[in-house]
Amino acid sequence: MTDHPASAVPPRDGNAPRPGPEQPDAARLGNPSFVWRSGQERRLALIERYVSLNDRRVLDLGCGLGEYVRAFARRGAHAFGSDIALDRLVEARERVAKTATTGVDGFMAAAGESLPFRDRSLDVIVLNEVIEHVADDRATLVEIARVLKPGGTCVLYAPNRLYPFETHGIYLRGRYIFGNIPLVNWLPSRLRDRLVPHARAYRHGDWRRLIEDTPLRIVDHTYVYPGFDNIEARSVPLAKAVRAFCYWAEHNPLRRFGLSHLVVLRRDGAAS
């Protein structure tokens, strides 16, 4: 069976549910980071392997409640957040005010396909499990290329089609079931997209097709496993054991079964 192109919204059978404003936010938008935990800290450390945040204009595209925006600001960035969920943006602003975080330059309501920034005005853009939810992932990457400065960097995490669990939940007989559902992403695309019409999952080769004919180029592409903070809340020894195995797997061929792609893109041209 032929897979749908990643640049398109997954095809849906006429009877399959279609995400929209009436759908649960967990399905339509994904769950934001509510608190800062070790998994978020690890992802931030991975970002900083590729780019310095200090004194950079950094956008968290799809910022949710702004946890990463505040973390970027703590690293010395001029940090911005954008999202399409107005209630999340309101809470993000309230969290900044409560914590007296400096370096947060603002939150704005904006879709990834139409960012309210001038051409070549940002140093870094981060998408943390966001691109799978946008209406048009190809258009979002074209827009990212527009607003990045020459030499600027986009770091994105996105669902891996080979990960054994679908973390966005599924629709079954018209009912949304939230949770980690096993083996869904290993199904043929037509069936997988009927169960998960609300979030894409990506294959290894999708990224080159998505950035074709843009000034973006891939400077690194690898895979990461989860932070397992929920397991740690129940059993610290078990979490340590699972982390040890999975983080070991990130450095051998088993990384291809990780939770997420980690893709680092750079805009061609001399850095300013």
C-alpha positions as CSV (number, residue, x, y, z in Angstrom):
1,M,0.0,0.0,0.0
2,T,1.3,3.4,-0.9
3,D,2.0,5.8,2.0
4,H,0.5,9.3,1.9
5,P,3.1,12.1,1.5
6,A,4.1,13.7,4.8
7,S,3.6,17.1,3.3
8,A,-0.1,16.5,3.2
9,V,-2.7,16.1,5.9
10,P,-3.2,12.4,6.3
11,P,-6.1,11.2,4.1
12,R,-9.2,10.3,5.9
13,D,-12.0,7.9,5.1
14,G,-15.3,9.7,4.8
15,N,-16.6,8.0,8.0
16,A,-13.5,8.7,10.0
17,P,-13.6,11.5,12.6
18,R,-12.1,14.8,11.6
19,P,-10.3,16.9,14.2
20,G,-11.8,20.3,14.7
21,P,-12.7,22.8,17.4
22,E,-15.2,20.3,18.9
23,Q,-12.6,17.6,19.4
24,P,-10.7,17.1,22.7
25,D,-7.6,19.3,22.9
26,A,-5.5,16.2,23.7
27,A,-6.4,15.0,20.2
28,R,-6.6,18.2,18.2
29,L,-3.6,20.0,19.7
30,G,-1.7,17.5,21.8
31,N,-1.0,17.8,25.5
32,P,1.3,20.6,26.5
33,S,4.1,20.3,29.1
34,F,2.3,21.2,32.4
35,V,5.4,21.1,34.6
36,W,9.2,21.0,34.0
37,R,10.5,17.5,34.5
38,S,13.6,15.5,33.7
39,G,12.3,14.7,30.2
40,Q,12.0,18.3,29.3
41,E,15.4,19.1,30.8
42,R,16.9,16.4,28.7
43,R,15.4,17.7,25.5
44,L,16.6,21.2,26.3
45,A,20.1,19.8,26.9
46,L,19.9,18.1,23.5
47,I,18.8,21.4,21.8
48,E,21.8,23.2,23.4
49,R,24.1,20.6,21.8
50,Y,23.3,22.2,18.5
51,V,22.8,25.8,19.2
52,S,23.5,28.4,21.9
53,L,20.4,30.1,23.3
54,N,22.1,33.0,25.1
55,D,21.3,36.4,23.5
56,R,19.4,34.7,20.6
57,R,15.9,35.4,19.4
58,V,14.2,32.1,20.0
59,L,10.7,31.0,19.1
60,D,8.9,28.1,20.7
61,L,6.4,27.3,17.9
62,G,3.4,25.6,19.5
63,C,4.5,26.7,23.0
64,G,1.5,25.4,25.0
65,L,1.8,26.7,28.5
66,G,5.2,28.3,27.9
67,E,7.4,25.9,29.9
68,Y,10.1,25.8,27.2
69,V,9.7,29.6,26.6
70,R,10.6,30.3,30.2
71,A,13.4,27.7,30.1
72,F,14.9,29.4,27.0
73,A,14.7,32.8,28.8
74,R,16.5,31.3,31.8
75,R,19.3,30.4,29.4
76,G,19.6,34.0,28.3
77,A,17.4,33.9,25.2
78,H,15.1,36.6,24.0
79,A,12.2,34.1,24.0
80,F,8.9,34.1,22.2
81,G,6.0,31.6,22.2
82,S,3.3,31.1,19.6
83,D,0.2,28.8,19.7
84,I,-3.3,28.6,18.3
85,A,-4.9,27.8,21.7
86,L,-5.8,31.1,23.3
87,D,-6.5,29.6,26.7
88,R,-3.0,28.1,26.8
89,L,-1.5,31.5,25.9
90,V,-3.4,33.2,28.7
91,E,-2.0,30.7,31.2
92,A,1.5,31.0,29.7
93,R,1.4,34.7,30.3
94,E,0.2,34.2,33.9
95,R,3.0,31.7,34.6
96,V,5.6,34.2,33.4
97,A,4.1,36.9,35.7
98,K,3.9,34.5,38.7
99,T,7.5,33.4,38.3
100,A,8.8,36.9,37.4
101,T,10.7,35.4,34.5
102,T,12.8,37.9,32.6
103,G,13.8,37.4,29.0
104,V,10.3,36.4,27.7
105,D,9.5,38.8,24.9
106,G,6.0,37.8,24.3
107,F,3.3,35.2,23.5
108,M,1.2,35.4,20.3
109,A,-1.6,33.6,18.7
110,A,-0.4,32.3,15.4
111,A,-0.4,29.2,13.2
112,G,2.8,27.7,12.0
113,E,1.9,28.5,8.4
114,S,1.7,32.2,9.1
115,L,4.1,33.5,11.7
116,P,4.0,37.2,12.8
117,F,7.7,37.8,12.3
118,R,9.7,39.7,9.6
119,D,11.8,37.8,7.1
120,R,15.1,36.6,8.5
121,S,14.4,37.9,12.0
122,L,14.8,34.8,14.3
123,D,18.0,32.9,15.3
124,V,16.3,29.7,16.6
125,I,12.9,28.0,16.2
126,V,11.9,25.0,18.3
127,L,9.0,22.7,17.6
128,N,8.6,20.1,20.4
129,E,6.1,17.5,19.2
130,V,4.1,20.2,17.3
131,I,4.6,19.7,13.6
132,E,2.4,16.6,13.6
133,H,-0.6,18.8,14.6
134,V,-0.3,21.7,12.1
135,A,-2.7,21.9,9.2
136,D,0.2,21.8,6.6
137,D,3.6,20.7,7.7
138,R,5.3,21.6,4.4
139,A,3.9,25.1,4.6
140,T,5.0,25.4,8.2
141,L,8.6,24.5,7.2
142,V,8.5,27.0,4.4
143,E,7.4,29.7,6.8
144,I,10.2,28.7,9.2
145,A,12.7,29.1,6.4
146,R,11.3,32.6,5.8
147,V,11.7,33.9,9.3
148,L,15.0,32.3,10.2
149,K,18.1,34.3,9.7
150,P,20.7,32.9,7.4
151,G,22.6,30.4,9.5
152,G,19.7,30.1,11.8
153,T,18.6,26.8,13.3
154,C,15.3,24.9,13.6
155,V,15.2,22.0,16.1
156,L,12.2,19.8,16.0
157,Y,11.0,16.7,17.7
158,A,8.3,14.7,16.0
159,P,6.6,11.3,16.3
160,N,8.4,8.4,14.9
161,R,6.4,5.9,12.8
162,L,8.5,3.0,14.1
163,Y,7.9,3.7,17.8
164,P,5.8,0.7,19.1
165,F,3.1,2.9,20.7
166,E,0.8,5.7,19.4
167,T,1.0,8.4,22.1
168,H,-1.8,10.6,20.7
169,G,-4.6,8.2,21.3
170,I,-7.0,6.8,18.7
171,Y,-10.5,7.2,17.5
172,L,-12.4,3.9,17.6
173,R,-16.1,3.7,16.4
174,G,-16.3,7.5,16.7
175,R,-15.0,7.6,20.3
176,Y,-11.7,9.2,21.3
177,I,-9.5,6.9,23.4
178,F,-6.5,8.7,25.0
179,G,-3.4,6.7,25.9
180,N,-0.4,4.9,24.6
181,I,-1.9,2.4,22.1
182,P,0.4,-0.4,21.0
183,L,1.4,-1.2,17.3
184,V,-0.9,1.4,15.7
185,N,1.9,3.1,13.9
186,W,3.0,-0.2,12.4
187,L,-0.3,-0.6,10.6
188,P,-0.7,0.2,6.9
189,S,-1.1,3.9,6.4
190,R,-4.7,3.9,5.4
191,L,-5.7,2.0,8.6
192,R,-3.3,3.9,10.8
193,D,-4.6,7.3,9.6
194,R,-8.2,6.2,10.1
195,L,-7.4,5.5,13.8
196,V,-5.2,8.5,14.2
197,P,-6.7,11.3,11.9
198,H,-5.5,14.0,14.3
199,A,-1.7,13.5,14.3
200,R,0.9,12.5,11.8
201,A,3.8,10.2,12.5
202,Y,6.9,10.4,10.3
203,R,9.2,8.1,8.5
204,H,13.0,8.6,8.2
205,G,12.9,9.9,4.6
206,D,10.0,12.3,5.1
207,W,12.1,15.3,6.2
208,R,14.1,15.6,3.0
209,R,10.9,15.7,1.0
210,L,9.4,18.3,3.3
211,I,12.3,20.7,2.9
212,E,12.9,20.2,-0.8
213,D,13.3,23.5,-2.6
214,T,13.7,25.5,0.6
215,P,16.8,27.1,2.0
216,L,16.7,24.6,4.9
217,R,19.2,21.7,5.1
218,I,19.4,18.8,7.5
219,V,22.5,19.1,9.8
220,D,21.6,16.2,12.0
221,H,18.8,13.6,12.2
222,T,18.6,11.1,15.0
223,Y,16.0,9.6,17.4
224,V,15.2,9.9,21.1
225,Y,13.4,7.8,23.6
226,P,11.0,9.2,26.3
227,G,12.0,10.7,29.7
228,F,9.9,8.1,31.5
229,D,8.9,10.6,34.2
230,N,5.6,8.8,34.7
231,I,7.4,5.5,35.4
232,E,9.7,7.3,37.8
233,A,6.7,8.6,39.8
234,R,5.8,5.0,40.5
235,S,9.2,3.3,40.7
236,V,12.5,5.1,40.7
237,P,14.5,1.8,40.2
238,L,12.4,0.8,37.3
239,A,12.7,4.2,35.7
240,K,16.5,4.0,36.0
241,A,16.6,0.6,34.4
242,V,14.3,1.6,31.5
243,R,16.2,4.8,30.9
244,A,19.6,3.0,31.0
245,F,18.4,0.6,28.3
246,C,16.7,3.1,26.1
247,Y,19.4,5.8,26.3
248,W,21.9,3.1,25.4
249,A,19.7,2.2,22.4
250,E,19.9,5.8,21.2
251,H,23.5,5.1,20.2
252,N,23.0,2.0,18.2
253,P,20.6,0.8,15.5
254,L,17.8,0.4,18.0
255,R,17.5,4.2,18.0
256,R,15.3,3.9,14.9
257,F,12.5,2.6,17.2
258,G,12.7,5.7,19.5
259,L,9.7,7.8,20.5
260,S,10.6,10.8,18.4
261,H,12.7,12.1,15.5
262,L,15.2,14.8,16.5
263,V,15.8,16.8,13.4
264,V,18.1,19.8,13.2
265,L,17.7,22.1,10.2
266,R,19.8,25.1,9.3
267,R,18.9,27.9,6.9
268,D,21.5,28.3,4.2
269,G,23.5,31.5,4.1
270,A,26.1,33.2,6.2
271,A,25.2,33.7,9.9
272,S,24.6,37.3,10.8
